[in-house]
């Protein structure tokens, strides 16, 4: 049987919702995630090559874009950097760009403090953010849910010239963040491990918040401006004060597998025309327009 045939069979299984949900959510999620974090960093050539080969049976990563052609481990392949110029950054100062490669999920206006995980599955700013000031700020604001698949580029970048002022870390579960789980698990993003990254734009002083949400097998969230790794075993302070400047498009950190980033903006911002649920967006492309 050819590699393409094997991929086709695996894809048909993966599209069976009950099977997919059982496979990715009914196993011991935290244990599997912690194991993957350690296993993925093994640098033995046989382990590396076999791991990457199995991964490529289930996904189709574009490794031609990678800055390096060889990787020390599966982890090294997941967090690969790209060749210079692979993601042009929209230069329009009135535009916030996407911080990552992603598929656009639920997005649009926040109704008071309520927003959607998926149709029929609401959650609130209070459930997700845990910061009264941000809850007030984003009342009737805008949001965009960006879902990274396992095959995508896993690093995320500043959406505009900005300064990171605070990170809040919430340890939690590791439900899969794929559409099947999002349509079955209420308030999934609020239950999962996540970081709330509050930034202030150089243009107009607007507060933009990025919420990277971990998923099953995502062993950690790496933020370059912190000297700690945010993962399931992190026991440090929940709120971490920061003073880290970034240029538009500058790398901020990475996930160690696919996951989700939710972008929040105050009332007055608007979604760019091509930002619609189900569309694919690349890091650096227009996401939100400033007031």
N, C-alpha and C positions, 0 to 999 in steps of 0.2 A: 504494500500500500504506500502510495506517495505521501510526501509531507503535506501537500495540498489536500489530499483526501482525508488525512488525519485531522487537519485543521477544520475541514468541513463537518466531520462527525462531531468534533468537540464543540463547534459553534452551534450545531443543532441541539446538543444537550444543554448548552449554556442558555439557549433561548427558551427552554422549558422553565417557566417561572417557579414552580414548586421545587424542582430539582435545584435550580440556581439558588433559591432562598435557603433551602436546606443545606446545600454544600457550603455556602459562604457565611451563614449566620447561626446554624445550630451546632457547629463544632465549638470547642472552648476558645472563644475569640481572643481573650487576653493572653492565654497561654500560647496560642498560635502566633499572635503578634510578637510576643517577646522572643519566641523561638526564631521567627523569621528575621528579627533584628540581629540576632547573633549569627544565624546560619548564612545570611546574605553577605556577611563581611569575611567569610572564610576565603582566603586567597590561594588555596590549593588549585592548580590548573584544572584537574579533573572535576572537582566540585564546581568551579567557576563555569567551565564549558558545558557541563551537563545541566546546570541550573539555567543558564542563559538559553540553551537549546529547548528546554521544557517550557520556559516562559514564552519563547517565540512560537511555540505550538498554539498557545492560547491568545496571543496578542501579536500585533504587527508593528513593532517599534521601528521608526525610521532612523537607523543607526548611521545612515549616510550623512546626516546633518551633524553628527557628533564631532567635537574638536579632536578627539583621539580615536584611533581605530582599534586599539586594544584596551582591555579593562582588567584590573587586578582581581575583581570579584563581581558577583551579581549586584551588590550594593553600588559598586563603582559604576556599573552600567546604568542602573536606575537613575543615579544623580548626575548623569553625564552633562558636561557643558557642551554648548553648540559652537560651531565655527563662527568667527566674526562676521557680522552682517546677515546671519541666518534669520534674525527677527528684527526687521527695521522698526524703529520707534516713530510713531506719528508725531511730527514736530509742532503741530498746532497747539499753542499755549492754552487754548480754550477747551482742550479735550483731555480727559483722563483716559489712559490706555489700559487695556487688559493687563493684569499683573502676571498672567500665565496663559499657556495653551489650555483650552477647555472646550467643553460643550456647554452652551448656555442653558441653565435650568430656569426655575421660577424666577421672575424678576418684575420690576415695575414700581408702583407706588405702595408704600406702607400705609395701611388703613388704620390710622391712629398709631397703635403700637403692634398691630397684627400683620403678619406677612405669611406667605405660603411656602411650605416645603414642596408640596404638589397639590393638585386640585383636590379639595376636600380634606387636606391635612395642614391646618394652620398651626402656627406657633407665635410666640410673642417676643418682643425685644427683651422683656424682663427675663424670659426663660433662657435666652441665649447669651446676653451681654453681661449681666450682673453688675452694671454700673449705672446708677440713677442719672448721672449727667449725660451719658450717651443715650439713654432711653428718652430723655427729654429732647435731646438734640435731633434724634431721628424720627420723632413723632411726625407722621405724614411725609416722611422723607422718601428716598429711593433706595432700591437694593438690586443687586444682580447676583445670582447663584452661578458659580463657575465650577463645573465638575471635570476633574482630570481623570482620564482613564489610565490604566496601568501601562499602556504603550506610549503615552505622551511624554513630552519634555517635562521634568518634575520640578524645575526651579521656578521661583516666582520673584517678581521685580516690582520696583516702585511705580505706581501708576502716574505719578507726576513729581515735580520737584517738591520735596516735603521733608519733614523732620518727625521721626518717631519719638513720641513722648512717654508712652506707657505700653507695657504688655501685661495682660492678665492671662494667667494659665489656669485652665479647668481640666483636671484629670477626670476621666470618665470611661465609658464603654468604647468598644471598637466595632460597632455595627458597620456592615458594608454600606457605602454611600451610593450604590448603583440605583437605577430607577426602580428596580423590583423592590428593594428594601425601602426606598423613599415612599413608595405607594402602600407600604404595609406597616411600617413602624412609626407611630405617632411621635412627633417632636424628636426625631432621630438626631438632628444636628445639636440639639440641646442636651442630649444624653451622651454624646461622644466626646472624647478628648478633643480639646480645642484651645487655640490662643486668640486673644482679642488684641489686635495691634492697632493702637490709636495714633494717627498721624495728623499733622497740621500742614496744609499746603502753603508753599511760599507765595502762591498767587491768591490773595484775598483772605488768607488765614482760615480757610474752611477746614473743618475736621472731617477727614475720611478715615474710615475704620475697615481694616481687613480682618476677616475671621477665618484663618486656616482651620479646617475640621479634619481630624485624622479619621482613618478608616481601618478596617481589618487588614492586618499585615503591614500597616504603616507604623513602623517601629518608633519614629520620632519626627519632630518638627525642628529643623535647624534654622535659627535666626542668626545671621552673621554678627549682629551687633550685641549679642548676649554671649557670655562666656560659659553658659550652661546649655545642655541639650534638653529640650522639653520632650519627655517621654513618660511612659506609664510608671516608671520608678522615680520620677522627679519628686522631691520632697521639700523644695525650697519655698520662698514666699509666693503667694498667689499673684500679687500686684508688684510689678517690677518697673521702677522709674527708669526712663531712658532719655538720651539726648543724642540721637543719631541722625545726621542729615543724609539725604539721598537725592540723587539726580533722577529725573524721569528715565525709566528703563533700567536703572542700576539694580543689580541683583541684591535681593534681601535675604534669601534663604532657599530651602528646599524641603520637599516631602521625600520619604524613602520609598514610596509607591504611589499609586493613584489616590486621589482624595478630592476635597472640595475647598474652595475659597468663596466666602460671601463678602461682597463689597457693599459698604453702606455710605450714603451721601445725604446731606440735609435736603430739605424741601427747597426747590428752585433748580436743582440739577435735573437733567433729562437724559434718557437713554438715547444713544446714537441709533440712527435708522436701521442698521443691519443687526442690531442686538435683539434677537428673538429666541424664545425657547426652542431648543433642538438644533440651532445653528452652531457651527464650530468657529471658534475665534482663536487667534494666535496672540501670544504675548506681543504687546506693542501696537496692536490695532485699536481703533477708537472704541471706547466702552461707554463713557458718560460725558456729557457736555456741561461745563461750568455755567452758572447763572449768567 
